[in-house]
């Protein structure tokens, strides 16, 4: 995997992180979506389900064979040891799948791999796996209006989600580079992403990298 750049990508909800991940993918990066991996593990018949059932009991599995998120959230909120037991199940599986996707990206010849991790700053384990951290930033007012439009949530609901995430200052302090995605057209954002990719020395080629 020599030469493969590992870029961590994070940002608060509505910052434009997913949009930036898509643009980096168009430049030839492989994208590993940490949230999608975690969701897949606990989806109907997901790889974590047997261990969750054995550890917490069948009551924590829905009739479709998924983890009962509401019930688990309530338990994990009330009982820190339950949360630790759940993490002890999920984290090794996430690590394993992340490693698998990283090796796959390297074998496919991707010059860089982007780890899209919403809670990168909140996590103690991600930073050491990364060469660089790229933060997508915008003002809270922009976050609120984007997420209200995208998810049909109320201002209050969006403010609660923002308050539950790392603070803007904390996230920016962890950044090696920042894209300020505010009052920026999508075309201008794409140009910024292109520049940042170069700044990191990412030799991202336009997609189709396996074509001769
Ligand atoms: P995140 O993944 O950080 O929650 P998204 O990338 O999904 O955010 O962006 C949130 C919403 O804002 C999406 O609907 C996206 O299309 C829109 N958006 C993001 N950046 C811009 C921009 N520069 N101009 C216009 N719309 C944007």
Boltz pocket constraint, residues with backbone or C-beta under 6 A from the ligand:
constraints:
  - pocket:
      binder: B
      contacts: [[A, 11], [A, 12], [A, 13], [A, 14], [A, 15], [A, 16], [A, 17], [A, 18], [A, 19], [A, 20], [A, 146], [A, 147], [A, 150], [A, 181], [A, 182], [A, 184], [A, 185], [A, 186], [A, 189]]
      max_distance: 6.0
